[in-house]
Amino acid sequence: MAQLTVHTRLGADADRILDPFSELMNRAERTLHARLMAGAKWTGDLAVSLYKEFRISAKLLESVYAARQAKVSSAVELAKLNATELEQKITSKTKQITSKERKLVKKRKELANSIELAEKHEARAAKFLAALSNASPPKRSIALQQYKTILGEMHRCRRLASEALSLIDSLDADIHQHKRRVETLKAKLDEAKRRIEHPSICFGTRKLFDAQHNLAANGFKSHSQWREAWRRSRSATFMIEGEKASECGNRFARISRGADGLFDLELRLPEALKHLAAETTKVGGKVVHLVRLKGLTFSHNPDLLEAALSGKVPISVRFHRDEKSWRVMVSFNTVEADVQEDYRCGAVGVDLNAGFVSVTRVDRHGNVVEAFDIPMVTYGKSQAQSRDLIRKVAAQIAAYARKHSLPVVSEDLDFEKKKLVLKLEGDARYARMQSSFAYSQFDAALASACGRHGVFHKRVNPAYTSLIGRVKFARRYGLSVHRSAALAIARRAMQLSEELPLSCRESGKLTLPLNDAHPVTLELPVRKDPAQPKAVGSRHVGPDLKGVAKALRGALAARGPSRRKRPSRSVMGWSELRSMVRRRRRDVPGAATQSGSQRVAPMRSPA
């Protein structure tokens, strides 16, 4: 089963009904939350008191309770993620403190040794100075040289002592600030743990609530204007849960499709809003007040919605008001096609990267058939734009796999931890790159697209896939490292062996391209018994790959300084630039440098 959501936009005439309906439902939700936080339990007596107070049905009150529980669960999960992040920050900062304390002890020892040596050299310098004063002319040059040498050593020790003292002061200040930071993080961690036990919710968003303290900076002319915006924000959305036993999957928001292909929404109003009803009817001996919103169009998957309406499936309806008007979002479960894991014709490997997705199709033997990249730049886009782009790319991959009747294989990664590690390491460039990847969204979109297209989707362990692609397949097939990684991902799902080339294992050397396309030769680690064959059933060479990865990191680090971009230089020589400047200075009148009426034309570089 997969959940699908379709949506459409309502006209301005729906405000008359949905504005008071939403205000009533949200007021009931806030009251319920306040009483539950005060210690009340969700029992029949509480439910009866609330639907009598707000004059709503028990089913609508269940929808209110479900919406409140979802917000509380979201707040708890967010607090857990915050607590995990704070714990990792504290661990990282504690390691920094320990490292700097060790360095501080070492520098203090160096300071003491430098001071001691400087004092010894100073005493020796005094002796050499006395010897120099009493030296005979033939021996005076030798004594002077000795005196200069000992003075140089003395000044060197004093310089080392000064540098060590300066570094000690810097380390003391850093350790002090790190300890302060740890205490601050611990206080935040205690608060996060408290929010896990006692979650707090701000209906209407905290950002808008804090805006009342600085009205002008947030675009409000008066407090009454802010209050109006605050009330609208607190009642901007509400949901009516579906019910399998009810007709059309919902008791109070029933959707049906007419002969013209358009949909109609029958909204049954609670007793408190019966004065807004357009018509009244009797159902089961009870009077029902309702309004009808006709002519709704769902652009995406209207046939699946119609099948769900006739299939006794619970259909939940959420109403949300944005800057334009009210929107209707209909959610229901769809039955996915029963697909089997079959690699007899090959597979499609997918490797997600910054700005694009690499796709590689392989045959049943694991050889490349086709490889290409799909652009997916999410950095700099809004949340809606990124989500739309990710879904389109996922649908394109699923359609490609369905066209060739192949399963899709992608990576199974813990991206939250990976992004947090990059953030803690302080590399802003890579942290920004990772945050723009939208990993979890792409994984969910790919799984959903494969389910809709009837394509089997599998996630595999991504360990060493990029390295395997670089080592084994990049040069052999003329592929990029990322397309080779997608190839390795597909082969891993097919359980194909990834042995290092025999020539590399025999020679102990491996030549592979770096990121700048320049090859490098690595020394492989020596195996304990190279002649001994690997055990039957072993699919990967973990120790070998770990050694290759370590050697590759060393090669990249060594090549790092040489691959830095240098500032561009003029195509003209320095002598030509200097002569040109001198000629221009001679040609400029003296008055032109003083008055603003005459200006020198700017010097341009030759084409």
C-alpha positions, 0 to 999 in steps of 0.5 A, spaced: 500 500 500 502 507 498 499 513 500 497 518 494 495 525 495 491 529 490 489 536 490 485 542 487 484 549 488 477 552 490 474 559 488 473 565 493 466 563 494 468 557 499 471 562 504 464 563 507 463 556 509 471 554 510 473 560 514 468 559 520 469 551 519 476 552 520 476 556 526 471 552 529 475 546 528 482 549 530 479 552 536 476 545 539 483 543 537 487 548 542 482 547 547 483 539 547 490 540 547 490 545 553 486 540 557 490 534 555 497 538 557 493 540 564 493 532 566 486 530 563 486 523 559 483 522 552 476 518 555 469 518 553 467 524 558 472 529 555 470 527 548 463 528 550 464 535 554 468 537 548 463 536 542 457 538 547 461 545 548 463 546 541 457 542 538 460 538 533 460 530 532 464 525 535 467 523 528 469 530 527 472 531 534 476 524 533 479 528 527 481 534 531 484 529 536 488 526 530 491 532 528 493 534 535 496 528 536 500 528 529 503 535 531 505 533 538 508 527 535 512 531 530 514 536 536 517 530 539 521 527 533 524 534 532 526 534 539 529 527 539 533 529 532 535 536 536 537 532 542 541 527 538 545 533 534 546 536 541 549 530 543 554 529 537 556 537 538 558 536 545 562 529 543 565 533 538 567 539 542 569 535 548 574 531 543 577 538 541 577 540 548 581 534 550 586 535 544 587 542 545 589 540 553 594 535 550 597 540 546 597 545 551 601 541 556 606 539 550 607 547 549 608 548 556 613 543 556 616 546 550 616 553 554 619 551 560 625 547 555 626 554 551 626 558 557 631 553 560 636 553 554 635 561 553 638 562 560 644 557 559 645 560 552 645 567 556 650 564 561 655 562 556 654 568 552 656 572 558 662 567 558 664 568 551 663 576 551 668 576 557 673 571 553 672 576 547 674 582 551 681 578 553 682 575 547 689 576 543 688 579 536 690 572 532 684 569 536 679 575 536 676 573 530 674 565 532 672 568 539 667 573 536 664 567 531 663 563 537 660 569 541 655 570 535 653 563 534 651 563 542 647 569 541 644 566 535 642 560 539 640 564 545 635 569 541 632 562 537 630 559 544 627 566 546 623 566 540 621 559 541 619 561 548 615 567 545 611 563 540 610 558 545 607 563 550 603 566 545 600 559 543 599 557 550 595 564 551 591 562 545 590 555 547 587 557 554 582 562 551 580 557 546 579 551 551 575 556 556 570 558 550 570 551 548 568 549 555 563 555 555 560 552 549 559 545 552 555 548 558 551 552 553 550 545 549 548 541 555 543 546 557 540 546 550 540 538 551 536 538 557 531 543 554 531 538 548 530 532 553 524 536 557 521 537 550 521 530 549 517 528 555 513 535 555 512 537 548 510 544 547 506 547 540 505 554 538 499 554 534 500 559 528 508 558 528 512 561 533 515 566 528 509 569 527 508 570 534 514 573 536 513 578 530 508 582 535 514 584 539 517 588 533 511 590 528 514 595 524 520 590 522 515 585 520 511 589 516 505 590 521 502 597 522 499 596 529 498 590 534 491 589 531 493 588 524 498 583 527 492 580 531 488 579 525 494 575 521 495 571 527 488 569 528 488 567 520 494 563 521 491 559 527 485 557 523 489 556 516 488 548 516 484 543 518 483 535 516 477 531 516 479 523 517 476 518 512 472 512 514 472 505 510 465 504 512 462 510 510 460 512 503 465 515 498 470 513 504 468 519 508 462 521 513 463 529 512 467 530 506 464 526 500 467 526 494 463 524 487 465 524 480 459 526 475 458 524 468 462 530 465 468 528 469 468 533 474 468 532 481 463 534 487 464 535 494 459 534 499 461 538 506 456 536 512 456 542 517 456 541 524 450 543 528 454 550 530 454 552 523 448 549 521 446 557 519 451 556 513 448 550 510 445 551 503 440 545 503 438 540 509 436 533 508 435 527 513 440 521 513 438 515 518 433 519 522 437 525 523 437 532 520 444 533 516 446 540 514 450 540 508 453 545 502 456 542 495 462 545 492 461 543 484 466 543 479 472 540 482 478 538 477 484 534 480 489 534 474 494 528 477 491 521 478 483 523 477 482 515 475 486 513 481 481 517 486 475 515 482 477 508 483 478 509 491 471 512 491 468 506 489 473 501 493 471 502 500 478 506 501 478 511 507 479 518 504 482 523 508 480 530 506 485 536 508 483 544 507 488 549 507 488 556 506 494 560 503 495 567 500 490 565 494 485 561 496 483 555 500 486 548 497 483 541 498 488 535 499 485 528 498 489 523 501 488 515 500 491 509 499 493 505 493 494 498 492 501 497 488 502 492 483 505 486 485 512 486 482 518 481 483 525 482 484 528 479 478 535 481 475 535 476 469 535 481 464 539 486 468 538 492 473 538 500 473 543 503 478 542 510 481 547 514 484 545 521 487 550 527 486 550 534 487 546 537 482 545 531 478 543 523 478 547 518 474 543 512 471 547 506 469 543 500 465 547 493 466 545 487 462 544 480 466 552 479 466 553 486 469 556 489 463 554 497 461 549 497 456 547 505 457 549 510 462 547 518 462 546 523 467 539 527 469 540 534 472 537 535 478 540 542 481 536 543 488 540 549 491 537 556 490 530 553 489 524 554 494 521 548 497 516 547 492 520 547 486 525 542 489 520 537 491 517 538 484 524 537 480 525 531 485 519 528 483 520 529 476 527 526 476 524 520 480 518 519 475 523 519 469 528 514 472 522 509 474 519 510 466 526 508 464 526 502 468 519 500 466 520 501 459 526 496 459 522 492 464 528 492 469 528 493 477 531 500 480 537 499 485 539 505 489 543 507 495 541 506 502 544 511 506 543 515 513 543 522 510 542 526 516 548 523 520 552 524 514 550 532 513 551 533 521 558 530 520 559 535 515 556 540 519 560 539 525 567 539 521 566 546 519 566 545 511 561 550 509 562 548 502 560 541 503 555 542 508 551 546 503 552 541 498 549 536 502 543 540 504 541 541 497 541 534 495 534 533 498 536 525 499 530 523 503 525 526 499 529 523 493 529 516 496 521 517 498 520 520 491 523 514 487 520 509 491 513 512 490 514 513 482 517 505 482 510 503 485 506 507 481 510 504 475 510 497 477 517 497 478 521 493 483 525 498 487 531 495 492 536 499 496 543 496 497 549 498 502 553 503 499 560 502 502 565 503 497 561 503 491 564 510 488 571 507 490 569 500 486 567 504 480 573 508 480 578 502 480 574 497 476 569 501 471 571 508 470 577 506 465 574 500 462 568 503 460 570 510 459 565 512 464 565 518 469 566 516 477 559 517 478 556 513 473 561 508 475 558 508 482 551 507 479 554 501 475 557 498 482 550 499 485 546 495 480 552 490 480 551 489 488 544 488 488 545 482 483 550 479 488 556 480 483 563 479 485 567 485 485 574 483 485 580 487 484 584 486 477 588 480 477 594 484 475 593 489 481 593 484 486 599 480 483 603 487 482 601 490 488 600 497 484 593 500 482 593 506 477 586 510 477 584 517 475 583 522 480 578 527 480 582 532 475 582 526 470 590 525 472 592 518 473 595 516 480 599 509 481 597 507 488 601 502 493 596 496 495 597 493 502 600 487 502 596 481 504 597 476 509 597 470 503 596 472 496 596 465 493 590 463 498 584 463 494 578 467 497 572 463 500 567 461 496 561 466 497 565 472 498 562 478 494 567 483 496 574 485 498 573 489 504 580 489 507 583 490 500 578 496 498 579 499 505 587 499 503 585 502 497 581 507 500 586 509 505 591 510 499 587 514 495 585 519 500 593 520 501 594 521 494 588 526 494 591 530 500 598 530 497 595 533 490 590 538 493 595 544 494 598 543 487 590 543 484 588 549 487 586 555 482 591 560 482 589 567 481 589 569 473 595 573 470 594 578 465 597 576 458 601 582 457 608 581 460 610 585 466 615 590 462 610 591 457 605 593 463 610 598 466 612 601 460 604 602 458 603 606 465 609 610 464 607 612 457 600 614 459 603 618 465 607 622 460 601 623 456 597 626 461 597 633 463 599 635 470 592 639 471 588 633 469 590 630 475 588 635 480 581 638 476 575 633 476 574 636 469 579 632 465 579 625 466 584 619 464 581 614 460 581 607 463 586 602 461 584 596 457 587 590 456 588 588 449 583 583 446 
